[in-house]
Amino acid sequence: MCTYRTEKVAVTGSGKGRDGWFPVTEATVYFDHPVHAPAEHTLNVDFLNPARGPSARVAVELDPEAARALAEAILATLDTLPAGLVPARV
């Protein structure tokens, strides 16, 4: 069953695609059938730069357990950064 739930967020970063590195300006997160991963449903994250066309995209398909572990690892890493290294959260 597809949820069609999609979250889009503006991001600042870089991604590496078939033509090399490019600036990433947007991320899309959704739960759906994967294109390549060996699972019935996955959490899919697309990092992209729409201004650069369809080749400026990096896609990731994760099973739900891996997606949750990744989200927790990201938060744990950010929560342990030394003070002053990044701007304070608003």
Biopython code that builds the backbone (N, CA, C, O; Angstrom):
import numpy as np
from Bio.PDB.StructureBuilder import StructureBuilder

atoms = [
    (1, "MET", "N", (0.836, -1.174, 0.000)),
    (1, "MET", "CA", (0.000, 0.000, 0.000)),
    (1, "MET", "C", (0.886, 1.245, 0.000)),
    (1, "MET", "O", (1.767, 1.382, 0.849)),
    (2, "CYS", "N", (0.660, 2.125, -0.926)),
    (2, "CYS", "CA", (1.429, 3.364, -1.006)),
    (2, "CYS", "C", (0.728, 4.449, -0.197)),
    (2, "CYS", "O", (-0.499, 4.547, -0.198)),
    (3, "THR", "N", (1.521, 5.256, 0.487)),
    (3, "THR", "CA", (0.933, 6.304, 1.303)),
    (3, "THR", "C", (0.820, 7.624, 0.539)),
    (3, "THR", "O", (-0.001, 8.472, 0.886)),
    (4, "TYR", "N", (1.618, 7.795, -0.472)),
    (4, "TYR", "CA", (1.696, 9.040, -1.236)),
    (4, "TYR", "C", (2.111, 10.215, -0.359)),
    (4, "TYR", "O", (2.010, 11.368, -0.778)),
    (5, "ARG", "N", (2.571, 9.933, 0.841)),
    (5, "ARG", "CA", (3.060, 10.974, 1.750)),
    (5, "ARG", "C", (4.441, 11.383, 1.287)),
    (5, "ARG", "O", (5.347, 10.553, 1.221)),
    (6, "THR", "N", (4.607, 12.641, 0.971)),
    (6, "THR", "CA", (5.875, 13.164, 0.476)),
    (6, "THR", "C", (6.233, 14.420, 1.245)),
    (6, "THR", "O", (5.400, 15.306, 1.439)),
    (7, "GLU", "N", (7.478, 14.486, 1.678)),
    (7, "GLU", "CA", (8.000, 15.671, 2.350)),
    (7, "GLU", "C", (9.108, 16.251, 1.485)),
    (7, "GLU", "O", (9.989, 15.525, 1.027)),
    (8, "LYS", "N", (9.064, 17.548, 1.265)),
    (8, "LYS", "CA", (10.133, 18.236, 0.539)),
    (8, "LYS", "C", (10.772, 19.240, 1.465)),
    (8, "LYS", "O", (10.094, 19.899, 2.254)),
    (9, "VAL", "N", (12.084, 19.352, 1.364)),
    (9, "VAL", "CA", (12.803, 20.284, 2.217)),
    (9, "VAL", "C", (13.929, 20.931, 1.412)),
    (9, "VAL", "O", (14.622, 20.265, 0.643)),
    (10, "ALA", "N", (14.095, 22.223, 1.599)),
    (10, "ALA", "CA", (15.221, 22.923, 0.977)),
    (10, "ALA", "C", (16.483, 22.532, 1.734)),
    (10, "ALA", "O", (16.484, 22.505, 2.965)),
    (11, "VAL", "N", (17.555, 22.231, 1.010)),
    (11, "VAL", "CA", (18.823, 21.850, 1.623)),
    (11, "VAL", "C", (19.960, 22.602, 0.956)),
    (11, "VAL", "O", (19.817, 23.124, -0.150)),
    (12, "THR", "N", (21.076, 22.649, 1.638)),
    (12, "THR", "CA", (22.301, 23.201, 1.079)),
    (12, "THR", "C", (23.366, 22.138, 1.229)),
    (12, "THR", "O", (23.660, 21.703, 2.342)),
    (13, "GLY", "N", (23.942, 21.719, 0.126)),
    (13, "GLY", "CA", (24.960, 20.679, 0.172)),
    (13, "GLY", "C", (25.417, 20.327, -1.222)),
    (13, "GLY", "O", (25.217, 21.086, -2.170)),
    (14, "SER", "N", (26.033, 19.164, -1.336)),
    (14, "SER", "CA", (26.529, 18.675, -2.623)),
    (14, "SER", "C", (26.191, 17.205, -2.764)),
    (14, "SER", "O", (26.112, 16.472, -1.778)),
    (15, "GLY", "N", (25.995, 16.786, -3.995)),
    (15, "GLY", "CA", (25.756, 15.384, -4.305)),
    (15, "GLY", "C", (26.644, 14.979, -5.466)),
    (15, "GLY", "O", (27.061, 15.819, -6.263)),
    (16, "LYS", "N", (26.934, 13.686, -5.560)),
    (16, "LYS", "CA", (27.767, 13.205, -6.658)),
    (16, "LYS", "C", (26.921, 12.297, -7.542)),
    (16, "LYS", "O", (26.442, 11.250, -7.106)),
    (17, "GLY", "N", (26.750, 12.713, -8.775)),
    (17, "GLY", "CA", (25.979, 11.951, -9.743)),
    (17, "GLY", "C", (26.867, 11.432, -10.861)),
    (17, "GLY", "O", (28.091, 11.417, -10.735)),
    (18, "ARG", "N", (26.260, 11.017, -11.930)),
    (18, "ARG", "CA", (27.015, 10.424, -13.045)),
    (18, "ARG", "C", (27.974, 11.414, -13.707)),
    (18, "ARG", "O", (28.973, 11.006, -14.300)),
    (19, "ASP", "N", (27.675, 12.713, -13.609)),
    (19, "ASP", "CA", (28.533, 13.733, -14.210)),
    (19, "ASP", "C", (29.441, 14.415, -13.194)),
    (19, "ASP", "O", (30.027, 15.456, -13.491)),
    (20, "GLY", "N", (29.565, 13.837, -11.990)),
    (20, "GLY", "CA", (30.411, 14.414, -10.949)),
    (20, "GLY", "C", (29.597, 15.155, -9.912)),
    (20, "GLY", "O", (28.385, 14.960, -9.810)),
    (21, "TRP", "N", (30.258, 16.005, -9.141)),
    (21, "TRP", "CA", (29.625, 16.741, -8.048)),
    (21, "TRP", "C", (28.753, 17.882, -8.563)),
    (21, "TRP", "O", (29.063, 18.517, -9.571)),
    (22, "PHE", "N", (27.650, 18.129, -7.845)),
    (22, "PHE", "CA", (26.762, 19.238, -8.173)),
    (22, "PHE", "C", (26.133, 19.754, -6.884)),
    (22, "PHE", "O", (26.014, 19.007, -5.913)),
    (23, "PRO", "N", (25.723, 21.041, -6.864)),
    (23, "PRO", "CA", (25.063, 21.560, -5.665)),
    (23, "PRO", "C", (23.679, 20.936, -5.495)),
    (23, "PRO", "O", (22.929, 20.800, -6.463)),
    (24, "VAL", "N", (23.347, 20.561, -4.269)),
    (24, "VAL", "CA", (22.030, 20.007, -3.944)),
    (24, "VAL", "C", (21.212, 21.105, -3.274)),
    (24, "VAL", "O", (21.674, 21.744, -2.328)),
    (25, "THR", "N", (20.000, 21.320, -3.767)),
    (25, "THR", "CA", (19.158, 22.400, -3.237)),
    (25, "THR", "C", (17.849, 21.909, -2.638)),
    (25, "THR", "O", (17.132, 22.679, -1.998)),
    (26, "GLU", "N", (17.533, 20.634, -2.839)),
    (26, "GLU", "CA", (16.238, 20.110, -2.410)),
    (26, "GLU", "C", (16.368, 18.631, -2.059)),
    (26, "GLU", "O", (17.159, 17.905, -2.661)),
    (27, "ALA", "N", (15.587, 18.202, -1.083)),
    (27, "ALA", "CA", (15.491, 16.776, -0.770)),
    (27, "ALA", "C", (14.011, 16.410, -0.718)),
    (27, "ALA", "O", (13.186, 17.165, -0.203)),
    (28, "THR", "N", (13.698, 15.259, -1.251)),
    (28, "THR", "CA", (12.331, 14.741, -1.211)),
    (28, "THR", "C", (12.373, 13.396, -0.493)),
    (28, "THR", "O", (13.191, 12.535, -0.817)),
    (29, "VAL", "N", (11.487, 13.222, 0.483)),
    (29, "VAL", "CA", (11.427, 11.986, 1.260)),
    (29, "VAL", "C", (10.031, 11.399, 1.110)),
    (29, "VAL", "O", (9.031, 12.097, 1.276)),
    (30, "TYR", "N", (9.971, 10.099, 0.793)),
    (30, "TYR", "CA", (8.662, 9.453, 0.636)),
    (30, "TYR", "C", (8.795, 7.956, 0.867)),
    (30, "TYR", "O", (9.891, 7.406, 0.756)),
    (31, "PHE", "N", (7.695, 7.296, 1.186)),
    (31, "PHE", "CA", (7.652, 5.851, 1.420)),
    (31, "PHE", "C", (6.857, 5.232, 0.284)),
    (31, "PHE", "O", (5.683, 5.547, 0.093)),
    (32, "ASP", "N", (7.505, 4.344, -0.474)),
    (32, "ASP", "CA", (6.859, 3.824, -1.683)),
    (32, "ASP", "C", (7.550, 2.544, -2.115)),
    (32, "ASP", "O", (8.446, 2.047, -1.432)),
    (33, "HIS", "N", (7.128, 2.018, -3.249)),
    (33, "HIS", "CA", (7.796, 0.864, -3.845)),
    (33, "HIS", "C", (9.154, 1.320, -4.366)),
    (33, "HIS", "O", (9.239, 2.360, -5.018)),
    (34, "PRO", "N", (10.220, 0.562, -4.091)),
    (34, "PRO", "CA", (11.533, 0.953, -4.600)),
    (34, "PRO", "C", (11.678, 0.617, -6.073)),
    (34, "PRO", "O", (10.943, -0.207, -6.617)),
    (35, "VAL", "N", (12.626, 1.260, -6.695)),
    (35, "VAL", "CA", (12.967, 0.952, -8.082)),
    (35, "VAL", "C", (14.003, -0.170, -8.118)),
    (35, "VAL", "O", (13.957, -1.036, -8.993)),
    (36, "HIS", "N", (14.942, -0.152, -7.160)),
    (36, "HIS", "CA", (16.050, -1.094, -7.212)),
    (36, "HIS", "C", (16.224, -1.937, -5.952)),
    (36, "HIS", "O", (16.599, -3.104, -6.057)),
    (37, "ALA", "N", (15.969, -1.395, -4.776)),
    (37, "ALA", "CA", (16.209, -2.116, -3.519)),
    (37, "ALA", "C", (15.346, -3.373, -3.437)),
    (37, "ALA", "O", (14.208, -3.375, -3.905)),
    (38, "PRO", "N", (15.882, -4.444, -2.844)),
    (38, "PRO", "CA", (15.136, -5.700, -2.746)),
    (38, "PRO", "C", (14.162, -5.697, -1.561)),
    (38, "PRO", "O", (14.355, -6.427, -0.588)),
    (39, "ALA", "N", (13.139, -4.887, -1.652)),
    (39, "ALA", "CA", (12.118, -4.806, -0.606)),
    (39, "ALA", "C", (10.798, -4.409, -1.260)),
    (39, "ALA", "O", (10.781, -3.846, -2.355)),
    (40, "GLU", "N", (9.705, -4.705, -0.584)),
    (40, "GLU", "CA", (8.407, -4.340, -1.154)),
    (40, "GLU", "C", (8.154, -2.837, -1.065)),
    (40, "GLU", "O", (7.602, -2.235, -1.985)),
    (41, "HIS", "N", (8.569, -2.235, 0.062)),
    (41, "HIS", "CA", (8.439, -0.790, 0.262)),
    (41, "HIS", "C", (9.713, -0.283, 0.915)),
    (41, "HIS", "O", (10.336, -0.993, 1.704)),
    (42, "THR", "N", (10.100, 0.935, 0.591)),
    (42, "THR", "CA", (11.280, 1.547, 1.183)),
    (42, "THR", "C", (11.018, 3.022, 1.457)),
    (42, "THR", "O", (10.116, 3.638, 0.888)),
    (43, "LEU", "N", (11.838, 3.562, 2.347)),
    (43, "LEU", "CA", (11.872, 5.007, 2.519)),
    (43, "LEU", "C", (12.837, 5.511, 1.463)),
    (43, "LEU", "O", (13.993, 5.088, 1.417)),
    (44, "ASN", "N", (12.372, 6.404, 0.624)),
    (44, "ASN", "CA", (13.174, 6.895, -0.495)),
    (44, "ASN", "C", (13.536, 8.353, -0.258)),
    (44, "ASN", "O", (12.694, 9.163, 0.130)),
    (45, "VAL", "N", (14.789, 8.670, -0.497)),
    (45, "VAL", "CA", (15.258, 10.043, -0.360)),
    (45, "VAL", "C", (15.925, 10.432, -1.670)),
    (45, "VAL", "O", (16.863, 9.774, -2.121)),
    (46, "ASP", "N", (15.442, 11.490, -2.266)),
    (46, "ASP", "CA", (16.052, 12.038, -3.483)),
    (46, "ASP", "C", (16.677, 13.378, -3.131)),
    (46, "ASP", "O", (15.999, 14.276, -2.630)),
    (47, "PHE", "N", (17.962, 13.510, -3.391)),
    (47, "PHE", "CA", (18.659, 14.779, -3.245)),
    (47, "PHE", "C", (18.813, 15.320, -4.655)),
    (47, "PHE", "O", (19.317, 14.616, -5.531)),
    (48, "LEU", "N", (18.387, 16.560, -4.895)),
    (48, "LEU", "CA", (18.401, 17.044, -6.264)),
    (48, "LEU", "C", (18.617, 18.544, -6.366)),
    (48, "LEU", "O", (18.565, 19.285, -5.385)),
    (49, "ASN", "N", (18.859, 18.949, -7.595)),
    (49, "ASN", "CA", (18.951, 20.359, -7.956)),
    (49, "ASN", "C", (18.117, 20.521, -9.220)),
    (49, "ASN", "O", (18.638, 20.357, -10.323)),
    (50, "PRO", "N", (16.820, 20.842, -9.079)),
    (50, "PRO", "CA", (15.931, 20.922, -10.237)),
    (50, "PRO", "C", (16.421, 21.864, -11.332)),
    (50, "PRO", "O", (16.138, 21.641, -12.509)),
    (51, "ALA", "N", (17.150, 22.909, -10.959)),
    (51, "ALA", "CA", (17.638, 23.867, -11.949)),
    (51, "ALA", "C", (18.657, 23.238, -12.897)),
    (51, "ALA", "O", (18.892, 23.764, -13.984)),
    (52, "ARG", "N", (19.257, 22.134, -12.505)),
    (52, "ARG", "CA", (20.265, 21.474, -13.341)),
    (52, "ARG", "C", (19.724, 20.287, -14.139)),
    (52, "ARG", "O", (20.487, 19.600, -14.818)),
    (53, "GLY", "N", (18.435, 20.045, -14.064)),
    (53, "GLY", "CA", (17.832, 18.982, -14.861)),
    (53, "GLY", "C", (17.833, 17.636, -14.162)),
    (53, "GLY", "O", (18.310, 17.515, -13.034)),
    (54, "PRO", "N", (17.289, 16.609, -14.843)),
    (54, "PRO", "CA", (17.089, 15.296, -14.222)),
    (54, "PRO", "C", (18.373, 14.556, -13.841)),
    (54, "PRO", "O", (18.330, 13.674, -12.984)),
    (55, "SER", "N", (19.493, 14.884, -14.443)),
    (55, "SER", "CA", (20.725, 14.169, -14.090)),
    (55, "SER", "C", (21.322, 14.660, -12.777)),
    (55, "SER", "O", (22.214, 14.007, -12.234)),
    (56, "ALA", "N", (20.859, 15.786, -12.254)),
    (56, "ALA", "CA", (21.358, 16.317, -10.975)),
    (56, "ALA", "C", (20.497, 15.762, -9.844)),
    (56, "ALA", "O", (19.769, 16.495, -9.175)),
    (57, "ARG", "N", (20.601, 14.442, -9.648)),
    (57, "ARG", "CA", (19.772, 13.741, -8.653)),
    (57, "ARG", "C", (20.553, 12.566, -8.099)),
    (57, "ARG", "O", (21.209, 11.831, -8.837)),
    (58, "VAL", "N", (20.472, 12.402, -6.798)),
    (58, "VAL", "CA", (21.027, 11.230, -6.127)),
    (58, "VAL", "C", (19.874, 10.603, -5.356)),
    (58, "VAL", "O", (19.258, 11.259, -4.515)),
    (59, "ALA", "N", (19.580, 9.348, -5.634)),
    (59, "ALA", "CA", (18.457, 8.671, -4.997)),
    (59, "ALA", "C", (18.963, 7.586, -4.053)),
    (59, "ALA", "O", (19.955, 6.913, -4.335)),
    (60, "VAL", "N", (18.260, 7.426, -2.917)),
    (60, "VAL", "CA", (18.589, 6.396, -1.933)),
    (60, "VAL", "C", (17.283, 5.698, -1.544)),
    (60, "VAL", "O", (16.279, 6.355, -1.269)),
    (61, "GLU", "N", (17.303, 4.369, -1.525)),
    (61, "GLU", "CA", (16.152, 3.569, -1.099)),
    (61, "GLU", "C", (16.580, 2.741, 0.109)),
    (61, "GLU", "O", (17.496, 1.925, 0.007)),
    (62, "LEU", "N", (15.927, 2.943, 1.247)),
    (62, "LEU", "CA", (16.305, 2.269, 2.489)),
    (62, "LEU", "C", (15.124, 1.504, 3.071)),
    (62, "LEU", "O", (13.990, 1.980, 3.035)),
    (63, "ASP", "N", (15.396, 0.304, 3.612)),
    (63, "ASP", "CA", (14.314, -0.372, 4.313)),
    (63, "ASP", "C", (14.017, 0.427, 5.581)),
    (63, "ASP", "O", (14.884, 1.155, 6.064)),
    (64, "PRO", "N", (12.810, 0.302, 6.126)),
    (64, "PRO", "CA", (12.417, 1.143, 7.252)),
    (64, "PRO", "C", (13.381, 1.104, 8.439)),
    (64, "PRO", "O", (13.636, 2.137, 9.057)),
    (65, "GLU", "N", (13.915, -0.067, 8.762)),
    (65, "GLU", "CA", (14.848, -0.180, 9.884)),
    (65, "GLU", "C", (16.129, 0.605, 9.616)),
    (65, "GLU", "O", (16.631, 1.297, 10.502)),
    (66, "ALA", "N", (16.649, 0.500, 8.418)),
    (66, "ALA", "CA", (17.866, 1.234, 8.058)),
    (66, "ALA", "C", (17.603, 2.737, 8.026)),
    (66, "ALA", "O", (18.459, 3.519, 8.441)),
    (67, "ALA", "N", (16.446, 3.146, 7.545)),
    (67, "ALA", "CA", (16.111, 4.571, 7.489)),
    (67, "ALA", "C", (16.045, 5.160, 8.891)),
    (67, "ALA", "O", (16.556, 6.255, 9.129)),
    (68, "ARG", "N", (15.421, 4.444, 9.820)),
    (68, "ARG", "CA", (15.325, 4.922, 11.201)),
    (68, "ARG", "C", (16.713, 4.976, 11.839)),
    (68, "ARG", "O", (17.028, 5.936, 12.541)),
    (69, "ALA", "N", (17.541, 3.965, 11.608)),
    (69, "ALA", "CA", (18.898, 3.950, 12.163)),
    (69, "ALA", "C", (19.717, 5.119, 11.610)),
    (69, "ALA", "O", (20.477, 5.750, 12.345)),
    (70, "LEU", "N", (19.563, 5.402, 10.324)),
    (70, "LEU", "CA", (20.274, 6.538, 9.725)),
    (70, "LEU", "C", (19.816, 7.854, 10.336)),
    (70, "LEU", "O", (20.643, 8.704, 10.665)),
    (71, "ALA", "N", (18.504, 8.033, 10.493)),
    (71, "ALA", "CA", (17.978, 9.263, 11.089)),
    (71, "ALA", "C", (18.504, 9.439, 12.514)),
    (71, "ALA", "O", (18.880, 10.546, 12.899)),
    (72, "GLU", "N", (18.534, 8.374, 13.292)),
    (72, "GLU", "CA", (19.054, 8.443, 14.655)),
    (72, "GLU", "C", (20.546, 8.760, 14.671)),
    (72, "GLU", "O", (21.008, 9.521, 15.521)),
    (73, "ALA", "N", (21.304, 8.180, 13.736)),
    (73, "ALA", "CA", (22.747, 8.447, 13.660)),
    (73, "ALA", "C", (23.023, 9.899, 13.279)),
    (73, "ALA", "O", (23.947, 10.520, 13.806)),
    (74, "ILE", "N", (22.231, 10.430, 12.376)),
    (74, "ILE", "CA", (22.389, 11.838, 11.984)),
    (74, "ILE", "C", (22.131, 12.739, 13.190)),
    (74, "ILE", "O", (22.922, 13.640, 13.470)),
    (75, "LEU", "N", (21.037, 12.505, 13.899)),
    (75, "LEU", "CA", (20.710, 13.334, 15.058)),
    (75, "LEU", "C", (21.749, 13.185, 16.168)),
    (75, "LEU", "O", (22.131, 14.174, 16.794)),
    (76, "ALA", "N", (22.204, 11.970, 16.415)),
    (76, "ALA", "CA", (23.216, 11.747, 17.453)),
    (76, "ALA", "C", (24.509, 12.484, 17.113)),
    (76, "ALA", "O", (25.143, 13.065, 17.993)),
    (77, "THR", "N", (24.897, 12.461, 15.856)),
    (77, "THR", "CA", (26.110, 13.161, 15.435)),
    (77, "THR", "C", (25.955, 14.661, 15.603)),
    (77, "THR", "O", (26.841, 15.318, 16.150)),
    (78, "LEU", "N", (24.844, 15.210, 15.141)),
    (78, "LEU", "CA", (24.610, 16.648, 15.257)),
    (78, "LEU", "C", (24.524, 17.092, 16.722)),
    (78, "LEU", "O", (24.966, 18.188, 17.068)),
    (79, "ASP", "N", (23.961, 16.246, 17.569)),
    (79, "ASP", "CA", (23.795, 16.599, 18.983)),
    (79, "ASP", "C", (25.114, 16.606, 19.745)),
    (79, "ASP", "O", (25.175, 17.141, 20.852)),
    (80, "THR", "N", (26.165, 16.029, 19.185)),
    (80, "THR", "CA", (27.446, 15.967, 19.900)),
    (80, "THR", "C", (28.512, 16.891, 19.313)),
    (80, "THR", "O", (29.679, 16.799, 19.694)),
    (81, "LEU", "N", (28.136, 17.770, 18.403)),
    (81, "LEU", "CA", (29.105, 18.705, 17.834)),
    (81, "LEU", "C", (29.536, 19.720, 18.891)),
    (81, "LEU", "O", (28.726, 20.146, 19.714)),
    (82, "PRO", "N", (30.807, 20.102, 18.866)),
    (82, "PRO", "CA", (31.270, 21.099, 19.828)),
    (82, "PRO", "C", (30.550, 22.434, 19.636)),
    (82, "PRO", "O", (30.224, 22.828, 18.517)),
    (83, "ALA", "N", (30.312, 23.119, 20.756)),
    (83, "ALA", "CA", (29.666, 24.437, 20.707)),
    (83, "ALA", "C", (30.482, 25.368, 19.824)),
    (83, "ALA", "O", (31.712, 25.364, 19.864)),
    (84, "GLY", "N", (29.793, 26.151, 19.038)),
    (84, "GLY", "CA", (30.456, 27.126, 18.179)),
    (84, "GLY", "C", (30.849, 26.580, 16.822)),
    (84, "GLY", "O", (31.224, 27.354, 15.940)),
    (85, "LEU", "N", (30.775, 25.266, 16.624)),
    (85, "LEU", "CA", (31.149, 24.699, 15.331)),
    (85, "LEU", "C", (30.092, 24.968, 14.267)),
    (85, "LEU", "O", (30.417, 25.168, 13.097)),
    (86, "VAL", "N", (28.853, 24.971, 14.669)),
    (86, "VAL", "CA", (27.736, 25.272, 13.761)),
    (86, "VAL", "C", (26.836, 26.307, 14.426)),
    (86, "VAL", "O", (26.825, 26.409, 15.653)),
    (87, "PRO", "N", (26.081, 27.073, 13.645)),
    (87, "PRO", "CA", (25.157, 28.048, 14.237)),
    (87, "PRO", "C", (24.128, 27.347, 15.141)),
    (87, "PRO", "O", (23.765, 26.196, 14.902)),
    (88, "ALA", "N", (23.674, 28.043, 16.160)),
    (88, "ALA", "CA", (22.647, 27.493, 17.062)),
    (88, "ALA", "C", (21.357, 27.270, 16.317)),
    (88, "ALA", "O", (21.022, 28.017, 15.398)),
    (89, "ARG", "N", (20.622, 26.225, 16.717)),
    (89, "ARG", "CA", (19.312, 25.943, 16.103)),
    (89, "ARG", "C", (18.321, 26.979, 16.551)),
    (89, "ARG", "O", (18.352, 27.438, 17.693)),
    (90, "VAL", "N", (17.443, 27.344, 15.650)),
    (90, "VAL", "CA", (16.393, 28.320, 15.957)),
    (90, "VAL", "C", (15.152, 27.584, 16.400)),
    (90, "VAL", "O", (14.140, 28.212, 16.710)),
]
sb = StructureBuilder()
sb.init_structure("model")
sb.init_model(0)
sb.init_chain("A")
sb.init_seg("    ")
for serial, (resi, resn, name, xyz) in enumerate(atoms, 1):
    if name == "N":
        sb.init_residue(resn, " ", resi, " ")
    sb.init_atom(name, np.array(xyz, "f"), 0.0, 1.0, " ", f" {name:<3s}", serial, name[0])
structure = sb.get_structure()
